[in-house]
Amino acid sequence: MEKTSRFPGFYKLPLGERVRIVAEWAGLSPEEEALLGKSLQLEQAEKMIENVVGLFPLPLGIAVNFLINGKDYLIPMAIEEPSVVAGLSHAAKLVREGGGFQAESSEPIMIAQIQVMDAPDLEKAAGKILEAREEIFRLADSKHPTIVSLGGGSKGLEVRKFHNTPAGPMLVVHLLYDTRDAMGANVVNTAAETVAPLIEELTGGRVVLRILSNLSDRRLAWARCTVPWKVLEGKGISGKEVAKRIVEAWALAAVDPYRAATHNKGIMNGIDAVAIATGNDWRALEAGAHAYAARSGSYGPLTTWKQNEEGDLEGFIELPLAVGTVGGATRVHPLARVCLKILGVKTAKELAQIIASVGLGQNLAALLALATEGIQRGHMKLHARQVAMAAGATGELVDLVARRMVEEGTISPARASEILRELKGS
């Protein structure tokens, strides 16, 4: 029987039953299933970063209903913000009605930057670097024979000339490096440091920085979707009207950076959550995404939305996604390995396509809420539980307190404390 990510009522199931379904779906071993409850040990954390004093867990949720390039996925998400997983699962269900997400990604090309100061002649220095392209490639590739054997390694060389900077004239050499299934920060930084002495020899200058760029605009991912207008109908609003309002909401982000920043933050809610769950560097993804959003000289949205002739909603996202399935925390963190197994990904390119689809779906969820009932109604229902717990509610009292606050329309720590005292009879 073919696997499907459609699990109607998944959120209503008891916690243990949800764990069992995901473990069975992904083929987790009993040991891997146990990691969903308790994963990282202090002894492991001690080896990952410095000055360890404890662990800081995040909730791990599963977004359901995803169909990407004709394949079903369950999406693990590590995030503390309520309504994100629920909204994304609903958006994926709507997109599924239009055939699911269609996603692509480019080759995993990262950029190593080598900064050269004090070169006597920028033009001549640039020419010498380009003439020595093959020698530079051989030197850079010598440090990573495994990646080269897999088809990766040096793929291009660029030289940028900056005649006027706060520190004076400089050259910046870009070594374009294919990192295959690794995110590639360490690979690229090593390559940059390896070729630096040769760059100095060729230019007569002095190398300062030798480091990757997180604006990985040669490593892009794209996703698109179509949402039939009929599935958008509800709450007294026609489906075509909902689609129209979503486009109008997107249009504000297209012209106003104040809105675009919040628009893109919503996209990154989903992207970061998957990156964290799989042990990827979400800070690098944030840096690359926001820099890419400003590449035209003004900050804009990472997505576009429009209505087609039939009135259906069409969405598209494009952004840099430097993610990996090998190396770093993706292999060191035991739960990151389990999350990758739940996803069933084979390559970094496939993971990038999944994450791009998540970003587009998360954006749809936010715009749909904004364009209809407003963002707070659904969000605050889920937020009420956090407020109840902060007031000291435990067990069944959490939902009882939360429900009372939602019914009253007053969600605050003070009201939660009052309701909790009433329920406890004190």
Sequence and secondary structure as in RCSB ss.txt:
>XXXX:A:sequence
MEKTSRFPGFYKLPLGERVRIVAEWAGLSPEEEALLGKSLQLEQAEKMIENVVGLFPLPLGIAVNFLINGKDYLI
PMAIEEPSVVAGLSHAAKLVREGGGFQAESSEPIMIAQIQVMDAPDLEKAAGKILEAREEIFRLADSKHPTIVSL
GGGSKGLEVRKFHNTPAGPMLVVHLLYDTRDAMGANVVNTAAETVAPLIEELTGGRVVLRILSNLSDRRLAWARC
TVPWKVLEGKGISGKEVAKRIVEAWALAAVDPYRAATHNKGIMNGIDAVAIATGNDWRALEAGAHAYAARSGSYG
PLTTWKQNEEGDLEGFIELPLAVGTVGGATRVHPLARVCLKILGVKTAKELAQIIASVGLGQNLAALLALATEGI
QRGHMKLHARQVAMAAGATGELVDLVARRMVEEGTISPARASEILRELKGS
>XXXX:A:secstr
       TTGGGS HHHHHHHHHHHHT  HHHHHHTTS   HHHHHHHSSS        EEEEEEEEETTEEEEE
EEE  STTHHHHHHHHHHHHHTTT BEEEE   EEEEEEEEE  S HHHHHHHHHHTHHHHHHHHHTT HHHHHT
T EEEEEEEEEES  TT  EEEEEEEEE TTB  HHHHHHHHHHHHHHHHHHHTSEEEEEEE S  TTSEEEEEE
EE GGGG BTTB HHHHHHHHHHHHHHHHH HHHHHHHHHHHHHHHHHHHHHTT  HHHHHHHHHHHHTTTSS  
 SEEEEE TTS EEEEEEEE    SBSTHHHHSHHHHHHHHHHT  SHHHHHHHHHHHHHHHHHHHHHHHHTT H
HHHHHHHHHHHHHHHTT  THHHHHHHHHHHHHT   HHHHHHHHHHHHT 
